[in-house]
Amino acid sequence: MIGLITGQVQYLMVPTACIMTTSGVGYDVELPLPSFCQLHLNEQASIWTHFHVREDAQLLYGFIDRKERDVFRQLIKINGVGAKMALAMLSAMSGAELKMHVEQESETALTRIPGIGKKTAQRLLIELKDKLKNIDVDNTSLELTHQSVAVSDEGNIIAEVEGALISLGYKEKEAQQAIKAAKSNGEVFADTQGLLKATLQQFQSFK
């Protein structure tokens, strides 16, 4: 199993990064958005990975924090929670926030994650209580780092952020509203990660 990759970030296209190792092999890794936003193009990175095998594909999911990967692995053990939904959950909130909401039995917080309805949220609260209680997640807030990804104009930036959010399960209207709210003060974002960071903060404020 591929558990940890260290190498140079060769390519970034939310939410996927290509990491080139010293052996000359490049790995495409799909990350939750907070982890993705910590990567720097052409710089070194170490990513904890989960190798996921399906009938039609072999995929790598990556996390900057090993404990986030531990939470991901517990999530995909739950019936009906696939890797995509688990990734969406850890894009919407950190492992620490998820654990807190489970401990507080906050059904409302979970239903705000794309793809999770009331019944699924209720089941997750029950099943995650035992699965997460022994995971020592980092209780400090995950700070998204401002990165530079070259794009031609603001329209491309908005399109990339919207596409990334939709791929994780957010509805088009939800993504557009969050982007609009992030830009409501008139700020012009020079790169994808800057707008992505601001948009994720809007989703947190909606909660």
KAJO-V159242 format. One record per pair of residues at least 6 apart in sequence whose ideal C-beta (glycine too) atoms are under 7 Angstrom apart, sorted by the first residue. I is the first residue (numbers start at 1). J is the second residue. D is the distance in whole Angstrom. If there is no record, write none. Layout:
BEGIN
i=I j=J d=D
i=I j=J d=D
END
This chain:
BEGIN
i=1 j=51 d=5
i=2 j=49 d=5
i=2 j=51 d=5
i=2 j=60 d=6
i=3 j=48 d=7
i=3 j=49 d=6
i=4 j=46 d=7
i=4 j=48 d=6
i=4 j=49 d=7
i=5 j=19 d=5
i=5 j=21 d=6
i=5 j=27 d=6
i=5 j=29 d=7
i=5 j=47 d=5
i=5 j=49 d=6
i=6 j=21 d=7
i=6 j=46 d=4
i=7 j=19 d=4
i=7 j=20 d=5
i=7 j=21 d=4
i=7 j=22 d=7
i=8 j=20 d=5
i=8 j=42 d=6
i=8 j=43 d=7
i=8 j=44 d=6
i=9 j=17 d=6
i=9 j=19 d=6
i=9 j=39 d=5
i=9 j=40 d=6
i=9 j=41 d=6
i=9 j=42 d=6
i=9 j=43 d=6
i=9 j=45 d=5
i=10 j=18 d=5
i=10 j=20 d=5
i=10 j=26 d=6
i=11 j=17 d=7
i=11 j=18 d=4
i=12 j=39 d=6
i=12 j=41 d=6
i=12 j=149 d=5
i=14 j=36 d=6
i=14 j=160 d=6
i=14 j=164 d=4
i=14 j=192 d=6
i=14 j=196 d=7
i=15 j=30 d=6
i=15 j=31 d=6
i=15 j=33 d=6
i=15 j=36 d=5
i=15 j=164 d=5
i=15 j=167 d=7
i=15 j=168 d=7
i=16 j=28 d=6
i=16 j=29 d=7
i=16 j=30 d=5
i=17 j=29 d=5
i=17 j=31 d=6
i=17 j=36 d=7
i=17 j=39 d=5
i=18 j=26 d=5
i=18 j=27 d=7
i=18 j=28 d=5
i=19 j=26 d=7
i=19 j=27 d=5
i=19 j=29 d=6
i=19 j=45 d=6
i=19 j=47 d=6
i=20 j=26 d=5
i=27 j=60 d=6
i=28 j=60 d=7
i=29 j=47 d=6
i=29 j=49 d=6
i=29 j=60 d=5
i=29 j=62 d=4
i=30 j=59 d=7
i=30 j=60 d=7
i=30 j=61 d=5
i=30 j=62 d=7
i=30 j=87 d=7
i=31 j=62 d=5
i=31 j=63 d=7
i=32 j=63 d=7
i=32 j=87 d=5
i=32 j=90 d=4
i=32 j=91 d=4
i=33 j=91 d=4
i=33 j=164 d=7
i=33 j=196 d=6
i=33 j=200 d=6
i=34 j=91 d=7
i=34 j=94 d=7
i=34 j=142 d=5
i=34 j=144 d=6
i=35 j=62 d=7
i=35 j=63 d=5
i=35 j=64 d=4
i=35 j=68 d=7
i=37 j=144 d=4
i=37 j=145 d=6
i=37 j=147 d=6
i=37 j=193 d=5
i=37 j=196 d=6
i=37 j=197 d=6
i=38 j=64 d=5
i=38 j=145 d=5
i=39 j=45 d=6
i=39 j=147 d=7
i=40 j=147 d=6
i=41 j=148 d=7
i=41 j=149 d=6
i=47 j=62 d=4
i=47 j=63 d=7
i=47 j=64 d=7
i=48 j=62 d=7
i=48 j=63 d=5
i=48 j=66 d=5
i=48 j=69 d=5
i=49 j=60 d=5
i=49 j=61 d=7
i=49 j=62 d=5
i=50 j=61 d=5
i=50 j=69 d=6
i=50 j=72 d=6
i=50 j=73 d=6
i=51 j=60 d=6
i=52 j=59 d=5
i=52 j=61 d=6
i=52 j=83 d=5
i=61 j=72 d=7
i=61 j=83 d=6
i=61 j=87 d=6
i=63 j=69 d=4
i=63 j=72 d=7
i=65 j=138 d=6
i=67 j=95 d=6
i=67 j=135 d=6
i=67 j=136 d=7
i=67 j=137 d=5
i=67 j=138 d=6
i=68 j=90 d=6
i=68 j=95 d=5
i=70 j=135 d=5
i=71 j=90 d=7
i=71 j=95 d=4
i=71 j=98 d=7
i=71 j=132 d=7
i=71 j=135 d=6
i=71 j=137 d=7
i=72 j=86 d=5
i=72 j=90 d=6
i=74 j=131 d=4
i=74 j=132 d=6
i=74 j=135 d=7
i=75 j=81 d=5
i=75 j=86 d=4
i=75 j=89 d=6
i=76 j=82 d=7
i=76 j=83 d=6
i=76 j=86 d=5
i=77 j=131 d=7
i=78 j=124 d=7
i=78 j=127 d=5
i=80 j=120 d=7
i=85 j=115 d=5
i=87 j=168 d=7
i=88 j=113 d=6
i=88 j=114 d=5
i=88 j=115 d=6
i=88 j=168 d=4
i=88 j=169 d=4
i=89 j=98 d=6
i=89 j=113 d=5
i=91 j=168 d=5
i=92 j=113 d=5
i=92 j=203 d=6
i=94 j=142 d=5
i=95 j=137 d=4
i=96 j=137 d=4
i=96 j=138 d=6
i=96 j=139 d=5
i=99 j=132 d=5
i=99 j=137 d=5
i=101 j=109 d=4
i=101 j=110 d=6
i=102 j=125 d=6
i=102 j=128 d=5
i=102 j=129 d=6
i=102 j=132 d=6
i=105 j=125 d=5
i=107 j=118 d=7
i=107 j=121 d=5
i=107 j=122 d=6
i=107 j=125 d=6
i=109 j=207 d=6
i=110 j=116 d=5
i=110 j=121 d=4
i=110 j=124 d=6
i=111 j=117 d=6
i=111 j=118 d=6
i=111 j=121 d=5
i=112 j=206 d=7
i=112 j=207 d=6
i=114 j=168 d=7
i=114 j=169 d=3
i=114 j=170 d=5
i=115 j=169 d=4
i=144 j=197 d=4
i=144 j=200 d=7
i=146 j=193 d=6
i=146 j=194 d=6
i=146 j=197 d=7
i=147 j=191 d=7
i=147 j=193 d=4
i=148 j=191 d=5
i=149 j=191 d=5
i=149 j=192 d=5
i=149 j=193 d=6
i=151 j=157 d=5
i=151 j=160 d=7
i=151 j=191 d=7
i=151 j=192 d=6
i=154 j=188 d=7
i=154 j=189 d=7
i=157 j=189 d=6
i=157 j=191 d=7
i=157 j=192 d=5
i=157 j=195 d=5
i=158 j=179 d=6
i=158 j=195 d=7
i=160 j=192 d=5
i=161 j=179 d=6
i=161 j=192 d=6
i=161 j=195 d=5
i=161 j=196 d=5
i=161 j=199 d=6
i=162 j=175 d=5
i=162 j=176 d=7
i=162 j=179 d=6
i=164 j=196 d=7
i=165 j=175 d=4
i=166 j=172 d=6
i=166 j=175 d=6
i=178 j=199 d=5
i=178 j=202 d=4
i=178 j=203 d=6
i=179 j=195 d=7
i=179 j=199 d=5
i=181 j=202 d=5
i=182 j=195 d=6
i=182 j=198 d=4
i=182 j=199 d=5
i=182 j=202 d=5
i=189 j=195 d=4
END
